[in-house]
Amino acid sequence: MNSFINLLLLVVTVPTMLVSIFVGFDLTIDFLHTTGARLPFKFYVFLGLGLLLLVISLRRSIRRWMGIRMTNQVSKFKWNQVISNDRKKRVVTYTLIETTVLLSLFIGYYTLTADAWLPAFVMLFFALESMLFLVVCTKNKFRVGVTSKAILVADREVKLIYFKGLRQVSISQQTIYFDYIQELQLSFPTDCVEQEDRETFFNVVREQIDRDKVLFRVTD
């Protein structure tokens, strides 16, 4: 899900930057027979692009905060632990990179043209939100939990793995795969679960599924 949201953000970010460059440098737009500074309805163009960025970013933000809130209700889970230290380091690194990119986009948009104020401040807001997310969640808030119906992984991404319709669980190349009927496959990295906790984790998962219907190919 996070990869899909990032793709959507990229799809909107690229044209936003291009429009900002054309407007900021007053470049000629031949097919419209005008220049960037004289672009018709440029206020509404930037407004629309800014609102798209806001909606996409807000959806991602709400999803991960909700995931953190749910996994930290420890009493509702059959098994619940913080993610491994290796995974936590990777989450912190990726989130810092994400924050740097958002701040760079804010500076880029606003430096090129003040007309891009909405996309710029959307980037600034979510860069600050990402930093707040790290400050609040880095200490024992990123967790993995197992209920009677699903596995929930919540760090910078949220993974919800339901047991209904599951037909196979397997490990390959440091990833846990969950194969379903109709060829659906979900996964998450094995390092979400600390090495010493994995046996307990898989035992709890086994207890929640019908072993006559689900093939369990786990040797890790």
C-alpha positions in Angstrom: 0.0 0.0 0.0 2.8 2.4 0.9 4.4 1.8 -2.5 1.2 2.4 -4.3 0.6 5.7 -2.4 4.2 6.7 -3.1 3.6 6.0 -6.8 0.5 8.2 -6.7 2.5 11.0 -5.0 5.1 10.7 -7.7 2.5 10.9 -10.5 1.2 14.2 -9.0 4.6 15.6 -7.9 6.2 15.5 -11.4 3.6 17.6 -13.2 3.5 20.0 -10.2 7.2 20.5 -10.5 7.0 20.9 -14.2 4.3 23.6 -14.0 6.3 25.3 -11.2 9.3 25.4 -13.5 7.4 26.8 -16.5 5.7 29.4 -14.3 8.8 30.3 -12.3 11.0 30.8 -15.3 8.3 32.1 -17.5 9.0 29.5 -20.2 7.1 29.4 -23.5 4.3 26.8 -23.7 4.0 26.5 -27.5 0.8 24.3 -27.6 -1.1 26.9 -25.5 0.5 29.9 -27.3 1.5 31.5 -24.0 4.2 31.6 -21.4 4.3 30.2 -17.9 3.8 33.5 -16.1 0.7 34.1 -18.3 -0.7 30.6 -18.0 -4.5 30.8 -17.9 -6.1 29.5 -14.7 -2.7 28.8 -13.1 -4.2 29.5 -9.7 -6.7 26.7 -10.2 -4.0 24.4 -11.7 -1.9 24.8 -8.5 -5.0 24.5 -6.3 -6.0 21.3 -8.0 -2.5 19.8 -7.8 -2.1 20.9 -4.2 -5.4 19.4 -3.2 -4.5 16.1 -4.9 -1.2 16.0 -2.9 -3.1 16.8 0.3 -5.7 14.1 -0.2 -3.1 11.4 -1.1 -0.7 12.4 1.7 -3.5 12.6 4.3 -4.8 9.2 3.4 -1.3 7.7 4.0 -0.8 9.6 7.2 -4.2 8.6 8.7 -3.6 4.9 7.8 -0.3 4.7 9.5 -1.4 6.6 12.6 -4.4 4.3 12.9 -2.2 1.3 12.5 0.1 2.5 15.3 -3.0 3.1 17.5 -4.4 -0.3 16.8 -1.2 -2.3 17.4 -0.6 -0.5 20.7 -3.9 -1.8 22.1 -1.8 -4.8 23.3 -4.6 -6.5 25.3 -6.7 -7.1 22.2 -4.0 -9.3 20.6 -3.1 -13.0 21.1 0.5 -12.0 20.6 2.1 -8.5 20.3 5.7 -7.3 20.3 7.7 -4.4 19.1 9.4 -4.8 15.7 13.1 -5.9 15.6 15.9 -3.3 16.1 17.1 -3.9 12.5 13.6 -3.1 11.1 13.3 -0.1 13.4 16.6 1.3 12.0 15.4 0.8 8.5 12.1 2.5 9.3 13.9 5.5 10.8 16.3 5.8 7.8 13.5 5.6 5.2 11.3 8.1 7.1 14.2 10.6 7.4 14.9 10.2 3.6 11.2 10.8 3.0 11.2 13.9 5.2 14.3 15.3 3.4 12.5 14.8 0.0 9.4 16.5 1.2 11.4 19.5 2.6 13.3 19.7 -0.7 10.0 19.8 -2.6 8.7 22.5 -0.3 11.8 24.6 -1.0 11.7 23.9 -4.7 8.1 24.7 -5.2 8.2 27.9 -3.2 11.5 29.1 -4.6 10.4 28.6 -8.2 7.1 30.5 -7.8 4.9 31.8 -5.0 1.9 30.7 -7.1 2.8 27.1 -5.9 2.2 28.0 -2.3 -0.4 25.3 -1.7 1.6 22.3 -3.0 4.7 23.8 -1.2 3.0 24.0 2.2 1.4 20.6 1.8 4.9 19.2 1.4 6.1 21.2 4.5 3.1 20.0 6.6 3.7 16.4 5.9 7.5 16.7 6.3 6.8 18.0 9.8 4.2 15.3 10.3 6.8 12.6 9.4 9.2 14.0 11.9 6.5 14.0 14.6 5.7 10.4 13.6 9.3 9.4 14.3 9.5 11.3 17.6 6.3 9.8 18.9 6.6 6.3 17.6 10.3 5.3 17.6 10.3 4.1 21.2 8.2 0.9 21.3 5.3 2.1 19.2 6.2 0.2 16.0 4.7 -3.2 16.6 3.5 -6.5 15.2 0.3 -8.2 16.5 -1.7 -11.4 16.0 -5.4 -11.6 16.6 -7.8 -14.5 16.0 -8.5 -13.1 12.5 -5.4 -11.3 11.3 -1.8 -10.2 11.6 -1.2 -6.5 11.9 2.2 -4.9 11.2 2.5 -1.2 11.9 5.6 0.9 11.4 6.0 3.4 8.5 3.8 1.0 6.5 0.7 -0.8 7.6 0.3 -4.5 6.7 -3.0 -6.3 7.5 -2.9 -10.0 6.8 -6.3 -11.7 7.2 -6.4 -15.5 7.9 -9.7 -15.9 6.0 -9.1 -17.4 2.5 -5.5 -18.2 3.4 -4.1 -21.3 1.7 -0.3 -21.1 2.3 2.3 -19.5 4.6 5.9 -19.6 3.5 9.3 -17.9 3.9 11.6 -17.0 1.1 14.5 -14.5 0.8 13.8 -12.8 4.2 10.1 -12.3 3.4 7.0 -14.0 4.9 4.5 -14.8 2.1 0.8 -15.3 2.6 -0.9 -16.9 -0.4 -4.7 -16.8 -0.8 -7.3 -18.3 -3.1 -7.7 -16.4 -6.4 -3.9 -16.0 -6.6 -3.7 -13.1 -4.1 -0.4 -12.8 -2.3 0.5 -10.6 0.6 3.8 -10.4 2.5 6.0 -8.6 5.0 9.8 -8.8 5.9 10.8 -11.4 8.4 12.8 -8.8 10.3 9.6 -7.2 11.4 9.7 -9.9 14.1 12.7 -10.2 16.3 14.7 -13.4 15.7 14.1 -14.8 19.2 10.4 -14.1 18.9 9.8 -15.8 15.6 9.1 -19.3 16.9 6.5 -18.0 19.3 5.0 -15.8 16.5 4.6 -18.7 14.1 3.2 -20.9 16.8 0.5 -18.3 17.6 -0.3 -18.0 13.9 -0.6 -21.7 13.6 -3.1 -21.7 16.4 -5.4 -19.3 14.5 -5.6 -21.1 11.2 -7.1 -24.4 10.0 -4.1 -26.6 9.4 -6.2 -28.9 7.2 -6.8 -26.0 4.7 -3.6 -24.0 5.1 -0.1 -25.3 4.1 2.5 -24.0 6.5 5.9 -24.0 5.0 8.0 -22.2 7.6 11.5 -23.4 8.5 12.9 -20.1 9.8 
